[in-house]
C-alpha cells in the first residue's frame, strides 16, 4: 500500500488540486463573482481544473500544463490587489452633507446599507487560493513521472 501511495503521490496531489479548483469555482459562482474583472476568478478556476486534469491524461502535456498553472496562480495576485484596494476604500468611508426641504443639514454615509450597517469588504487574502492551487498543481505535474 505504501509503495503505491509513494508511486502515485503526485497524481493524488494533482487530483486534490483539481478538486480544489472546482470547489473554488462553485464558491465564486455562488457569491456572484461574474461581472467585470471579478469574472477572471471563476474563469481561472475552471481553466486550472481543466489544465490539471488534461496534464494528468495527455502524454507530453506536462510542461504546457505547468506553465498554464503558473499563469493561473498569477491571477490570484491580480485578485489580491483588487481585494486589497476595496478593503482600503472601506476603511475611510466618504461622508456626504445633505440638506432636506426645510434647510436642515445632516451627514450621510454612501457606503452604508439600508439598515445603516457598513458593507463588509472582501477578504483581502481570499484570491491567494487560486495562487496556491496553481502552484500546487504545477509542482505535482512537474514531479510526476509518466
C-alpha positions in Angstrom: 0.0 0.0 0.0 2.8 2.4 0.9 4.6 1.8 -2.3 1.5 2.5 -4.3 0.9 5.8 -2.4 4.5 6.9 -2.9 4.4 6.0 -6.6 1.1 7.8 -7.2 1.6 10.7 -4.8 2.0 13.4 -7.5 -1.2 12.2 -9.2 -3.1 12.3 -5.9 -1.9 15.8 -5.2 -2.8 16.9 -8.7 -6.3 15.5 -8.3 -6.8 17.3 -5.0 -5.7 20.5 -6.7 -8.3 19.9 -9.4 -10.9 19.3 -6.8 -9.8 22.5 -5.0 -10.2 24.4 -8.2 -13.7 23.0 -8.8 -14.7 23.8 -5.2 -13.4 27.4 -5.6 -15.3 27.7 -8.9 -18.5 26.7 -7.2 -17.9 29.2 -4.4 -17.1 32.1 -6.8 -20.2 31.4 -8.8 -22.4 31.2 -5.7 -21.1 34.5 -4.4 -21.6 36.3 -7.7 -18.1 36.8 -8.9 -19.3 37.1 -12.5 -19.1 40.8 -13.5 -16.2 42.9 -14.7 -12.7 41.9 -13.6 -14.3 39.6 -11.0 -15.2 37.2 -13.8 -11.5 36.5 -14.2 -11.5 34.4 -10.9 -14.1 31.8 -12.0 -12.5 31.6 -15.4 -9.1 31.0 -13.9 -10.6 28.3 -11.5 -12.2 26.5 -14.4 -9.0 26.7 -16.5 -7.0 25.5 -13.6 -9.2 22.4 -13.0 -9.2 21.6 -16.7 -5.4 22.1 -17.1 -4.6 19.8 -14.1 -6.9 17.1 -15.5 -5.5 17.4 -19.0 -2.0 17.4 -17.6 -2.6 14.1 -16.0 -4.1 12.4 -19.0 -2.3 13.9 -22.0 1.1 12.5 -22.8 3.8 15.1 -23.2 1.5 17.8 -21.9 3.3 18.2 -18.6 5.3 21.3 -19.5 2.5 23.4 -21.1 0.3 22.4 -18.1 2.9 23.6 -15.6 3.2 26.9 -17.5 -0.6 27.4 -17.6 -1.0 26.6 -13.9 1.7 29.2 -13.0 -0.3 31.7 -15.1 -3.5 30.7 -13.2 -1.6 31.3 -10.0 -0.7 34.8 -11.2 -4.4 35.6 -11.4 -4.6 35.2 -7.7 -2.2 38.1 -7.3 -4.4 40.2 -9.5 -7.3 39.4 -7.2 -5.2 40.1 -4.2 -4.6 43.7 -5.4 -8.3 44.2 -6.2 -9.5 42.9 -2.8 -6.8 45.0 -1.0 -7.9 48.2 -2.8 -11.6 47.5 -1.9 -10.6 46.8 1.7 -8.6 50.1 1.9 -11.6 52.1 0.5 -13.8 50.6 3.2 -11.5 51.8 6.0 -12.2 55.5 5.3 -15.8 55.9 4.2 -16.8 59.0 2.4 -19.3 61.4 4.1 -21.8 63.5 2.2 -23.6 66.5 3.6 -27.3 66.6 2.7 -29.9 69.3 3.1 -33.6 68.4 3.5 -36.5 70.6 2.3 -36.6 72.6 5.5 -32.9 73.5 5.2 -31.7 71.2 7.9 -28.2 69.7 7.3 -27.1 66.2 8.1 -24.4 63.8 7.1 -24.9 60.6 5.2 -22.5 57.8 4.5 -22.9 56.3 1.0 -21.2 53.0 1.9 -23.9 52.2 4.4 -26.6 49.7 3.6 -30.3 50.1 4.2 -30.0 49.1 7.9 -27.2 51.6 8.5 -24.5 49.0 8.6 -21.3 49.2 6.6 -20.8 46.8 3.8 -18.1 44.3 4.6 -15.1 44.5 2.3 -14.0 41.3 0.5 -11.4 39.3 2.4 -8.1 40.5 1.0 -6.3 37.2 1.1 -9.0 35.0 -0.4 -7.7 35.3 -4.0 -4.5 33.6 -2.9 -6.4 30.3 -3.0 -6.0 30.5 -6.8 -2.3 31.1 -6.5 -1.8 28.3 -4.0 -3.8 25.8 -6.0 -2.0 26.8 -9.2 1.4 26.3 -7.7 0.4 23.1 -6.0 -0.9 21.6 -9.3 2.1 22.8 -11.2 4.5 21.2 -8.8 2.5 18.0 -8.7 2.6 17.7 -12.5 6.3 18.7 -12.7 7.5 16.0 -10.4 5.2 13.4 -11.9 6.8 10.6 -13.9 4.8 9.5 -16.9 
